[in-house]
Amino acid sequence: MSRLTSKLLLCTIMVAPSLAAAQETGGAVVELDEIVVYGGLLPTNLETTGATIDVAEGPELSIKGIGASAALDALPGVSVTSNGGLGTRATVRIRGLGGSYIGVRVDGIDVTDPSSTQTAFNFGTLLTGSLDRIAVIKGTQSAIYGSDAIGGVVDVQSWRPLVDGFSGNAKLELGSFETGAANLSFGYLDERAELALSLGRVTSEGFSARDTNDENDGFEQSSVNLFAAYQVSDTIRLGMSGIWSDSTSEFDRSTTDASGEFDETRKGVRLFGEYQLGAWSHELSFSTYEVDRFDAGGFTQDFNGQRDTVAYLAQGEISPTVGLAFGADWTEERASLDGNKYDASNAAVFGEIKATPNDQLEISLTLRYDDYSDFDGQVSGRAALSYALTDTTSLRASLGTGYRAPSLYERFGPFAGSGVLDPETSRSFDLGIDHSYGTRGAVRATLFWSEIDNLIDFGSSPDCLPSQSFGCYTQIDDTVETRGLELSGFYAFSDRVRLTGAYTLTNAEEGGDRLIRVPRHDLSLALDADVTDQLQVGVSMTRVADILDGFGSPTPLDDYTLWNLSARYAITDRAAVYGAIDNIGDVEYQTVRGYNAPERTIRFGIETTF
């Protein structure tokens, strides 16, 4: 018996939800429907949600490269900066806000690092080989996810089976810098059970991270993703997800010291149980996550961060047109820095109501209250609306408030001052319009604005201790403001030729001064063609202009334009080879001053499904 599944048709950059009757996948036929996403506590879809969500998935992830940063960088409103190649520090910015302002979930597990200076995730170690989908939910999302979601949330899902019985895929890729990647995913699916296991291994000699030497900075990582669920009865479903990775990254510690190396191990488990009682579903979950980092030559050498979360969520309908969700969660975070231990906890309650009075209108309202162990509670809210003006044109709008809790390091670390730090607080708004040209194409325009105040920064302050001659973490009377415009779209000239594109204009300032490493202009274009039924080729262009970097008095980085070429050939219905040349012109550019970006890169791979 076939299983109803959700699928999103992604055309390189622009996400275009589509409906299809069925897709042949060997033996069984999998019926497709509109993708269901969780841009809130209640399920909705990309056509009717008022939130702004973009998705990269499927073959597009692997053709963009081993690192997930390239696929993310192609999405409208998203930019990536990196201190070198694979494994080095990479920061994703959503509409100019990054690092500690971005929440990250992998298979439902919060993977931000509680032991970091600011609670954040290093996207330089996120690889595409075992991934099915990356969704970027933009704007303040604290009402749904709590702290560290002021700029948005990156939600990652590993591979899942789509056909009944046993299935899987295998990939092997080789490329420049003596880079090799191998991935194996396999699983089982029937009416009651779902199992998915993905194994990955990547090694690379890399290139010099800093532009002051030519010593290569290598990277290697092994990873495992596991998902399992079982329908115990008509009303009870139990499941779990697990993640594990172990990596070693080389880096240049300074302009004169190229000996840096750090080891990192990440592991996490999420257990959940679902109970269906009439029209209401109830989910109880427990997740635990731990990250260990070791840097033998660092100021701090041994980092350990841990997070435990217990959550309850109920979803149901109070009328045919009104849905309701409510729940609670409790989280404890712990950090150990060279044996110095810190911890804090938080309890929260939340709820969401969504109304669809007719086929044209969807309105949702979400509220959340967080009660922290060592500072005042926080209230966050979000309202989202979508309205179909016609069958082809719709409006979207969302308004949210949020906060970023000070990290454990900022509160209790060696540079914590004597004063009590309060959370940073934010407000955001976006307004968009979508227009469809039937099956031929679609365009989207979104205006966005956000503001963050009560900022936490490092500097001199009366709250600094006498021993903190260099300064401490303190509250500053300043404001971060970002505003801009996102444009994206795709158009099919024929059944075989497609053009996609995205442009983002971002003005990001702190206290009237521009934020560093945020491009004002970011343009992406891609042309894809099915030359034959087996051969697909594509060419893409990225143009980044007007970006500043440096501390004290930032100065411009060089604008740059990159061209990439890719090809994919289906040997059989189940096997394909692909190749790509990134940065065809061998352009020298930097996204972080003093750190190299990849030169011309050639890679090729083979993948098969079974």
C-alpha positions as CSV (number, residue, x, y, z in Angstrom):
1,M,0.0,0.0,0.0
2,S,1.4,3.4,-0.9
3,R,2.1,6.1,1.7
4,L,1.0,9.7,1.4
5,T,4.1,11.9,1.6
6,S,4.9,15.6,1.3
7,K,7.3,16.9,-1.3
8,L,8.6,20.3,-2.3
9,L,9.8,21.2,-5.8
10,L,12.9,23.3,-5.5
11,C,14.1,25.2,-8.5
12,T,17.8,26.0,-7.5
13,I,17.1,29.1,-5.5
14,M,13.4,29.9,-5.4
15,V,11.1,27.5,-3.5
16,A,8.0,26.6,-5.5
17,P,5.3,24.4,-3.8
18,S,3.7,22.1,-6.3
19,L,1.0,19.4,-6.6
20,A,1.6,16.2,-8.4
21,A,-0.5,13.1,-8.8
22,A,2.1,10.5,-8.4
23,Q,5.8,9.8,-8.8
24,E,7.2,6.5,-10.0
25,T,9.9,5.2,-7.6
26,G,10.7,1.7,-8.8
27,G,8.1,-0.7,-7.5
28,A,5.6,1.4,-5.4
29,V,3.9,4.6,-6.4
30,V,4.3,7.4,-3.9
31,E,1.5,10.0,-4.0
32,L,2.6,13.6,-3.5
33,D,0.8,16.4,-1.8
34,E,1.7,19.9,-0.7
35,I,4.6,20.0,1.7
36,V,3.6,20.5,5.3
37,V,6.0,22.7,7.3
38,Y,6.2,23.8,10.8
39,G,6.6,27.6,10.8
40,G,4.5,27.5,13.9
41,L,3.1,25.2,16.5
42,L,0.3,24.1,14.1
43,P,1.0,22.6,10.7
44,T,0.5,24.7,7.6
45,N,2.0,24.7,4.1
46,L,4.2,27.0,2.1
47,E,1.3,28.4,0.0
48,T,-0.8,29.6,3.0
49,T,1.6,30.4,5.8
50,G,2.1,34.0,6.7
51,A,5.7,33.3,7.7
52,T,8.6,33.6,5.2
53,I,10.1,30.2,4.7
54,D,12.7,29.0,2.1
55,V,13.8,25.5,1.6
56,A,16.7,23.7,-0.1
57,E,16.4,20.0,-0.5
58,G,17.2,16.8,-2.5
59,P,19.7,16.8,-5.3
60,E,20.1,20.5,-5.1
61,L,22.0,20.1,-1.8
62,S,24.6,17.7,-3.2
63,I,25.1,19.6,-6.5
64,K,25.9,22.8,-4.5
65,G,28.7,21.1,-2.6
66,I,29.8,19.0,0.3
67,G,29.3,21.9,2.8
68,A,25.8,23.0,3.4
69,S,26.9,26.7,3.4
70,A,26.7,26.9,-0.4
71,A,23.1,25.8,-0.5
72,L,22.1,28.2,2.3
73,D,24.0,31.1,0.7
74,A,21.9,30.7,-2.5
75,L,18.6,31.3,-0.6
76,P,17.1,34.9,-0.6
77,G,17.9,36.8,2.5
78,V,20.7,34.4,3.6
79,S,24.4,35.1,3.5
80,V,27.4,33.1,4.7
81,T,30.9,34.2,5.8
82,S,33.7,31.7,6.5
83,N,37.2,31.7,8.0
84,G,38.5,29.3,5.3
85,G,37.4,26.0,3.9
86,L,35.5,22.9,5.2
87,G,35.4,22.7,9.0
88,T,36.5,26.3,9.7
89,R,34.2,28.7,11.4
90,A,31.3,29.6,9.1
91,T,28.4,32.0,10.1
92,V,25.0,32.1,8.5
93,R,23.2,35.4,8.6
94,I,19.5,35.8,8.0
95,R,18.6,39.3,6.9
96,G,21.9,40.5,8.4
97,L,21.6,38.8,11.8
98,G,23.7,35.7,12.5
99,G,25.6,33.7,15.1
100,S,23.8,34.0,18.4
101,Y,20.6,35.2,16.7
102,I,20.0,32.0,14.7
103,G,18.3,28.9,16.2
104,V,19.4,25.6,14.6
105,R,17.6,22.3,14.9
106,V,18.8,18.9,13.4
107,D,16.1,16.2,13.4
108,G,14.3,18.1,16.2
109,I,17.4,18.5,18.4
110,D,18.7,22.0,19.3
111,V,22.4,21.8,18.2
112,T,23.6,25.3,19.2
113,D,26.6,25.1,21.6
114,P,25.9,26.1,25.2
115,S,29.7,26.3,25.8
116,S,30.4,28.9,23.1
117,T,31.1,32.5,23.9
118,Q,27.6,33.2,22.5
119,T,25.3,30.2,22.1
120,A,25.6,29.5,18.4
121,F,26.3,26.8,15.8
122,N,29.3,26.4,13.5
123,F,27.8,25.9,10.0
124,G,31.3,25.0,8.7
125,T,30.8,21.4,9.9
126,L,27.3,21.0,8.5
127,L,27.6,18.7,5.5
128,T,25.0,17.8,2.9
129,G,25.7,14.1,2.2
130,S,23.1,12.8,4.7
131,L,20.6,15.6,4.5
132,D,17.1,15.6,3.0
133,R,16.1,19.2,3.6
134,I,17.2,22.5,5.0
135,A,14.4,25.0,5.9
136,V,15.1,28.6,6.8
137,I,12.3,30.3,8.8
138,K,12.9,34.1,8.7
139,G,12.1,36.8,11.2
140,T,11.8,36.6,15.0
141,Q,10.7,33.2,16.1
142,S,11.1,33.4,19.9
143,A,7.4,32.8,20.4
144,I,7.9,29.3,19.0
145,Y,11.5,28.4,19.7
146,G,12.4,30.7,22.7
147,S,15.8,32.3,22.9
148,D,18.4,32.6,20.1
149,A,15.8,32.8,17.3
150,I,15.7,36.6,16.8
151,G,17.0,36.4,13.2
152,G,15.2,33.1,12.4
153,V,15.6,29.4,12.6
154,V,17.5,26.8,10.4
155,D,15.6,23.5,10.6
156,V,17.5,20.5,9.1
157,Q,16.2,17.0,8.4
158,S,18.3,14.0,7.5
159,W,17.4,11.4,4.9
160,R,14.0,9.6,5.1
161,P,12.7,6.7,3.0
162,L,9.8,7.5,0.7
163,V,8.8,4.0,-0.7
164,D,7.4,0.9,1.0
165,G,9.9,-1.7,2.1
166,F,13.7,-1.4,2.2
167,S,15.3,1.5,0.2
168,G,18.3,3.8,0.4
169,N,21.0,5.7,-1.5
170,A,24.8,5.9,-1.7
171,K,27.0,8.7,-2.8
172,L,30.7,9.1,-3.5
173,E,32.3,12.4,-4.4
174,L,35.9,13.4,-5.1
175,G,37.3,16.9,-5.8
176,S,39.9,19.6,-5.5
177,F,42.1,19.9,-2.3
178,E,42.2,16.1,-2.2
179,T,38.6,16.1,-0.9
180,G,36.6,12.9,-0.7
181,A,33.1,12.3,0.7
182,A,31.1,9.0,1.0
183,N,27.6,8.7,2.3
184,L,25.3,5.7,2.8
185,S,21.6,6.0,3.7
186,F,19.2,3.1,4.1
187,G,15.9,2.5,5.7
188,Y,12.6,0.7,5.9
189,L,9.0,2.0,5.6
190,D,5.6,0.4,6.0
191,E,2.2,1.4,7.5
192,R,3.5,1.1,11.0
193,A,7.3,1.4,11.0
194,E,9.8,4.0,9.7
195,L,13.6,3.6,10.0
196,A,16.3,5.7,8.5
197,L,20.1,5.4,9.1
198,S,22.7,7.6,7.4
199,L,26.5,7.2,7.6
200,G,28.9,9.8,6.3
201,R,32.7,10.4,6.0
202,V,34.5,13.4,4.6
203,T,38.2,14.1,4.4
204,S,40.0,17.1,2.8
205,E,43.5,18.4,2.7
206,G,42.0,21.9,2.3
207,F,43.8,25.2,1.7
208,S,45.3,27.8,3.9
209,A,42.7,29.5,6.0
210,R,44.7,32.8,6.3
211,D,46.1,34.7,3.4
212,T,49.5,35.1,5.1
213,N,50.8,31.6,4.5
214,D,50.2,28.6,2.1
215,E,50.1,25.8,4.6
216,N,46.9,23.7,4.0
217,D,44.3,23.4,6.7
218,G,42.7,20.0,6.6
219,F,39.4,18.7,7.8
220,E,37.9,15.3,8.5
221,Q,34.5,14.2,9.9
222,S,32.5,11.1,10.5
223,S,28.8,11.3,11.1
224,V,25.7,9.2,11.9
225,N,22.0,10.2,11.7
226,L,19.3,7.9,12.9
227,F,15.5,8.1,12.9
228,A,13.0,5.4,14.0
229,A,9.3,5.5,14.7
230,Y,6.7,2.8,15.2
231,Q,2.9,2.9,15.3
232,V,2.2,0.8,18.3
233,S,-1.6,1.1,17.9
234,D,-4.1,3.3,16.1
235,T,-3.6,6.0,18.7
236,I,0.1,5.6,19.9
237,R,3.3,6.2,18.0
238,L,6.8,6.1,19.6
239,G,10.0,7.2,18.0
240,M,13.5,8.6,18.3
241,S,16.1,10.5,16.4
242,G,19.8,10.5,17.0
243,I,22.8,12.4,15.7
244,W,26.6,11.9,16.2
245,S,29.6,13.5,14.5
246,D,33.3,13.5,15.3
247,S,35.6,15.9,13.5
248,T,39.1,17.4,13.4
249,S,39.7,20.8,11.9
250,E,43.0,22.5,11.3
251,F,43.2,26.3,11.3
252,D,45.7,29.2,11.4
253,R,45.8,30.5,15.0
254,S,47.4,33.8,13.9
255,T,49.2,35.4,11.0
256,T,52.4,33.8,12.3
257,D,51.1,30.6,13.8
258,A,49.6,28.0,11.5
259,S,49.5,25.2,14.0
260,G,45.9,25.4,15.2
261,E,43.8,22.2,15.5
262,F,40.6,21.4,17.3
263,D,38.6,18.3,17.8
264,E,34.9,18.3,18.1
265,T,32.4,15.6,19.0
266,R,28.6,16.2,18.9
267,K,26.0,13.8,20.0
268,G,22.3,14.1,20.6
269,V,19.1,11.9,21.1
270,R,15.5,12.9,21.0
271,L,12.8,10.4,22.2
272,F,9.1,11.1,21.6
273,G,5.7,9.6,22.1
274,E,2.5,10.7,20.3
275,Y,-1.0,9.9,21.4
276,Q,-4.1,10.6,19.3
277,L,-7.3,11.2,21.3
278,G,-10.2,12.0,19.1
279,A,-9.4,15.1,17.1
280,W,-6.5,16.0,19.5
281,S,-2.9,14.8,19.3
282,H,-0.5,14.9,22.2
283,E,3.3,14.7,22.0
284,L,5.7,14.2,24.9
285,S,9.5,14.4,24.1
286,F,12.8,14.4,25.8
287,S,16.1,15.4,24.1
288,T,19.6,15.6,25.2
289,Y,22.6,17.1,23.4
290,E,26.3,17.3,24.2
291,V,29.2,18.9,22.4
292,D,32.9,18.5,23.3
293,R,35.6,20.7,21.8
294,F,39.3,20.5,22.5
295,D,41.9,23.1,21.4
296,A,45.3,22.2,22.7
297,G,46.8,25.6,22.1
298,G,43.8,27.8,22.9
299,F,43.3,30.3,25.7
300,T,40.6,27.9,26.8
301,Q,41.4,24.3,25.8
302,D,38.5,22.1,26.9
303,F,34.9,23.1,26.1
304,N,31.9,21.0,27.0
305,G,28.3,22.0,26.5
306,Q,25.2,20.1,27.4
307,R,21.4,20.7,27.0
308,D,18.5,18.6,28.3
309,T,14.9,19.4,27.2
310,V,11.5,18.0,28.2
311,A,8.6,19.2,26.1
312,Y,4.8,18.6,25.8
313,L,2.7,19.8,22.8
314,A,-1.1,19.3,22.2
315,Q,-2.7,20.1,18.8
316,G,-6.4,20.0,17.8
317,E,-9.4,21.8,16.4
318,I,-11.9,23.8,18.4
319,S,-14.0,24.3,15.3
320,P,-13.7,23.3,11.6
321,T,-12.0,26.6,10.9
322,V,-10.0,27.2,14.1
323,G,-7.0,25.2,15.3
324,L,-5.4,25.4,18.7
325,A,-2.0,24.3,20.1
326,F,-0.6,24.6,23.6
327,G,2.3,23.2,25.6
328,A,5.2,23.6,27.9
329,D,8.9,22.8,28.0
330,W,11.8,22.8,30.5
331,T,15.4,23.1,29.5
332,E,18.7,23.0,31.5
333,E,22.0,24.1,29.9
334,R,25.4,23.3,31.3
335,A,28.9,24.3,30.3
336,S,32.3,23.3,31.5
337,L,35.4,25.4,30.4
338,D,38.7,23.8,31.5
339,G,36.8,22.3,34.5
340,N,34.9,25.5,35.5
341,K,31.3,24.6,35.4
342,Y,28.2,26.8,34.9
343,D,24.5,25.9,34.5
344,A,21.1,27.6,34.2
345,S,17.5,26.4,33.5
346,N,14.4,27.7,31.9
347,A,10.7,26.7,32.0
348,A,8.2,27.9,29.4
349,V,4.5,27.7,28.5
350,F,3.2,28.5,25.0
351,G,0.1,28.5,22.8
352,E,-1.0,29.2,19.3
353,I,-4.4,29.7,17.6
354,K,-4.9,29.6,13.9
355,A,-8.0,30.6,12.0
356,T,-8.9,29.8,8.4
357,P,-12.4,31.4,8.1
358,N,-12.3,30.8,4.3
359,D,-10.1,29.5,1.5
360,Q,-8.4,32.9,1.1
361,L,-7.4,33.8,4.6
362,E,-5.2,32.3,7.3
363,I,-4.4,34.0,10.6
364,S,-2.3,32.7,13.4
365,L,-1.3,34.1,16.8
366,T,1.4,32.6,19.0
367,L,2.4,33.5,22.6
368,R,5.2,32.2,24.8
369,Y,6.4,32.9,28.4
370,D,9.9,31.9,29.6
371,D,10.8,31.8,33.2
372,Y,14.6,31.7,33.6
373,S,16.5,30.7,36.8
374,D,18.7,33.8,37.0
375,F,16.8,36.7,35.4
376,D,13.3,38.0,34.8
377,G,10.8,36.1,32.7
378,Q,10.3,36.9,29.0
379,V,7.1,37.2,27.0
380,S,7.3,36.7,23.2
381,G,4.6,36.9,20.6
382,R,4.1,36.4,16.9
383,A,1.2,37.2,14.5
384,A,1.1,35.9,11.0
385,L,-1.4,36.4,8.1
386,S,-1.7,35.3,4.6
387,Y,-4.5,36.4,2.2
388,A,-5.2,35.2,-1.3
389,L,-6.1,38.3,-3.4
390,T,-6.7,36.1,-6.4
391,D,-6.1,32.6,-7.5
392,T,-2.5,33.6,-8.5
393,T,-1.6,36.5,-6.0
394,S,-1.4,36.4,-2.2
395,L,-0.2,38.7,0.5
396,R,1.9,37.6,3.6
397,A,2.7,39.5,6.8
398,S,4.2,38.6,10.1
399,L,5.0,40.6,13.3
400,G,7.0,39.2,16.1
401,T,8.8,40.0,19.4
402,G,11.7,38.0,20.8
403,Y,14.8,37.9,22.9
404,R,18.3,36.5,23.2
405,A,19.2,35.2,26.6
406,P,22.8,36.0,27.6
407,S,24.9,32.8,27.2
408,L,26.4,30.9,30.1
409,Y,29.8,32.3,29.1
410,E,28.6,35.9,29.2
411,R,26.8,35.3,32.5
412,F,29.3,33.2,34.4
413,G,32.6,32.9,32.4
414,P,35.9,34.6,33.2
415,F,34.8,37.8,31.6
416,A,31.4,38.1,33.3
417,G,31.1,41.4,35.1
418,S,29.6,42.0,38.6
419,G,26.3,43.2,37.2
420,V,23.3,41.1,36.1
421,L,22.9,40.8,32.4
422,D,19.4,41.1,31.0
423,P,18.3,39.5,27.7
424,E,18.5,41.4,24.4
425,T,15.0,42.1,23.1
426,S,13.8,42.4,19.5
427,R,10.9,43.3,17.2
428,S,10.5,42.2,13.6
429,F,8.1,42.7,10.8
430,D,7.9,41.6,7.2
431,L,5.3,42.1,4.4
432,G,5.4,40.1,1.2
433,I,3.5,39.5,-2.0
434,D,3.6,36.3,-4.1
435,H,2.4,35.9,-7.7
436,S,2.2,32.7,-9.7
437,Y,2.3,32.3,-13.5
438,G,0.7,28.9,-13.3
439,T,3.2,26.1,-14.0
440,R,5.5,28.5,-15.8
441,G,6.8,30.5,-12.9
442,A,6.4,32.6,-9.8
443,V,7.8,35.7,-8.2
444,R,8.0,36.9,-4.6
445,A,8.8,40.2,-3.0
446,T,9.3,40.7,0.8
447,L,10.0,43.9,2.8
448,F,11.6,43.2,6.2
449,W,12.6,45.1,9.3
450,S,14.0,44.1,12.7
451,E,15.3,46.0,15.7
452,I,17.3,44.6,18.7
453,D,18.1,46.7,21.8
454,N,19.4,46.1,25.3
455,L,22.5,44.8,23.6
456,I,25.2,42.7,25.3
457,D,28.8,43.6,24.3
458,F,32.4,43.2,25.5
459,G,34.0,46.4,26.7
460,S,35.0,48.5,29.7
461,S,32.2,49.1,32.3
462,P,31.8,50.0,35.9
463,D,30.5,46.4,36.3
464,C,33.9,45.0,35.3
465,L,35.9,43.4,38.1
466,P,39.3,44.9,39.1
467,S,41.0,41.8,37.5
468,Q,39.2,42.4,34.2
469,S,41.6,45.0,32.8
470,F,40.7,44.1,29.2
471,G,36.9,44.5,29.9
472,C,33.9,42.3,30.5
473,Y,30.5,41.5,29.1
474,T,28.1,44.3,29.8
475,Q,24.8,45.8,28.7
476,I,25.2,48.7,26.3
477,D,22.8,51.5,25.3
478,D,22.7,50.8,21.6
479,T,20.4,49.3,19.0
480,V,20.8,47.0,16.0
481,E,18.5,47.7,13.1
482,T,18.2,45.7,9.9
483,R,15.8,46.5,7.0
484,G,15.7,45.6,3.4
485,L,14.0,43.8,0.4
486,E,14.1,40.3,-0.9
487,L,13.1,39.4,-4.5
488,S,13.1,35.9,-5.8
489,G,11.4,33.9,-8.6
490,F,11.7,31.3,-11.3
491,Y,10.4,31.0,-14.9
492,A,10.3,28.0,-17.1
493,F,10.9,29.0,-20.8
494,S,10.0,25.5,-21.8
495,D,9.7,22.1,-20.3
496,R,13.5,21.8,-20.4
497,V,14.9,25.3,-19.7
498,R,14.4,27.1,-16.3
499,L,15.7,30.4,-15.0
500,T,15.8,31.2,-11.2
501,G,17.0,34.2,-9.3
502,A,17.1,36.0,-6.0
503,Y,18.2,39.5,-4.9
504,T,18.5,40.8,-1.4
505,L,19.1,44.4,-0.4
506,T,20.1,44.7,3.3
507,N,20.8,47.7,5.4
508,A,22.1,46.6,8.8
509,E,23.4,49.1,11.4
510,E,24.4,49.2,15.1
511,G,24.1,52.7,16.6
512,G,24.1,54.2,13.2
513,D,27.2,52.4,12.0
514,R,27.0,49.6,9.4
515,L,27.4,46.0,10.7
516,I,30.4,44.2,9.4
517,R,30.2,41.1,7.0
518,V,26.7,41.9,5.9
519,P,26.5,42.4,2.1
520,R,24.3,45.3,1.1
521,H,23.7,43.7,-2.4
522,D,23.4,40.0,-2.9
523,L,22.3,38.6,-6.3
524,S,22.0,35.0,-7.5
525,L,21.0,33.8,-10.9
526,A,20.8,30.2,-12.3
527,L,19.9,28.7,-15.7
528,D,19.2,25.0,-15.8
529,A,18.5,22.9,-18.9
530,D,17.5,19.3,-19.6
531,V,19.7,18.8,-22.7
532,T,18.3,15.2,-23.0
533,D,16.1,13.0,-20.8
534,Q,19.3,11.9,-19.1
535,L,21.6,15.0,-19.2
536,Q,21.0,18.1,-17.1
537,V,23.4,21.1,-17.1
538,G,23.3,24.3,-15.2
539,V,25.2,27.6,-14.9
540,S,24.9,29.9,-11.9
541,M,26.2,33.4,-11.0
542,T,26.6,35.0,-7.6
543,R,27.3,38.8,-7.2
544,V,28.1,40.2,-3.8
545,A,28.7,43.9,-3.4
546,D,29.2,46.6,-0.7
547,I,30.4,44.7,2.3
548,L,32.5,46.0,5.2
549,D,34.9,44.2,7.6
550,G,37.4,45.1,10.3
551,F,37.1,46.4,13.8
552,G,37.3,49.9,15.0
553,S,37.0,51.5,11.5
554,P,35.7,48.9,9.1
555,T,36.7,49.2,5.5
556,P,35.2,47.7,2.3
557,L,36.0,44.2,1.1
558,D,36.3,43.8,-2.6
559,D,33.1,43.1,-4.5
560,Y,33.1,39.7,-6.3
561,T,31.2,37.8,-8.9
562,L,31.4,34.0,-9.1
563,W,30.3,31.7,-11.9
564,N,29.7,28.0,-11.4
565,L,29.0,25.2,-13.9
566,S,27.3,21.8,-13.1
567,A,26.1,18.7,-15.0
568,R,24.2,15.6,-14.1
569,Y,23.8,12.5,-16.2
570,A,21.3,9.7,-15.4
571,I,23.1,6.4,-16.3
572,T,19.9,4.4,-15.3
573,D,16.7,5.1,-13.4
574,R,18.7,4.4,-10.2
575,A,22.2,5.7,-10.9
576,A,23.6,9.1,-11.9
577,V,27.0,10.8,-12.2
578,Y,27.5,14.5,-11.7
579,G,30.2,17.1,-11.8
580,A,30.7,20.7,-11.0
581,I,33.2,23.5,-11.5
582,D,32.9,26.2,-8.8
583,N,34.4,29.6,-9.2
584,I,35.2,29.0,-12.9
585,G,37.1,32.3,-13.2
586,D,39.3,31.5,-10.3
587,V,38.4,34.8,-8.6
588,E,40.3,35.8,-5.5
589,Y,37.8,37.0,-2.9
590,Q,37.3,37.1,0.9
591,T,34.1,37.0,3.0
592,V,36.2,37.6,6.2
593,R,39.2,40.0,6.0
594,G,42.5,38.1,6.0
595,Y,40.9,34.7,5.3
596,N,41.0,32.9,2.0
597,A,37.9,31.7,0.1
598,P,38.0,28.6,-2.2
599,E,39.8,29.1,-5.6
600,R,38.5,27.3,-8.6
601,T,37.2,23.9,-7.4
602,I,36.5,20.8,-9.5
603,R,34.5,17.9,-8.1
604,F,32.6,14.9,-9.5
605,G,30.5,12.2,-7.9
606,I,28.3,9.2,-8.4
607,E,25.1,8.3,-6.6
608,T,22.7,5.5,-6.7
609,T,19.3,4.6,-5.1
610,F,18.2,1.1,-4.2
